[in-house]
């Protein structure tokens, strides 16, 4: 059981009720397409055991379990119990019990043995582990530890459009529409102020690749979406 409170804990225990709806509105529903693409990327090498890290309300976890072969096990892990309850509620009516498990855990100390997973996926939460986070290197070391040699880490995350004009428009959208409308709809101003700031200031594709390679990963590749505002990044242990 996780007991120590982390800096973003209050944000991600307060927003689950409106989290999915607001994400869908702000990405014009494209977040579902991006997670589907990330799930397919995770499954390309027929992994037998997959971890959805910081799974939130379980959208990627459930997509993985639905698409995976019957001999594949999928585990969704998150720090926020309210997020996990929402994920379990979504999965309850699906016939995936034997292949899908949700557990509460901390990326700082993952409750798995070394080399336990063929693939680890994360959707729109890697930013929370690495944006101005003093524990970034510890988190990345834990991800490496529980991934098998040759295993893949697949990240779908916000990015920076390469075109300067599109980047400015994207940042304007984040500063205004996302920040203020998200605050209004959720009643949680700090959550969407953080979302706006962290997304605008997060790594671009090349910077994120450098971070991962320096940590010990290899074979970095990326696929951009929406003019580069989002990307799927893949690395190998």
Secondary structure, DSSP 8 states (H G I E B T S, - for coil): ---S--TTHHHHHHSHHHHHHHHHHHTTTHHHHHHHHHHHHHHTT--SEEEEET-TTSHHHHHHHHHS-TT-EEEEEES-HHHHHHHHHHHTTSS-TTTEEEEE--GGG-SS-TT-EEEEEEES-HHHHHSS-TTHHHHHHHHHHHEEEEEEEEEEEE---SSHHHHHHHHHHIIIIIIIIHHHHHS-HHHHHHHHHHHHTS--HHHHHHHHHHHT-EEEEEEEEGGGTEEEEEEE-
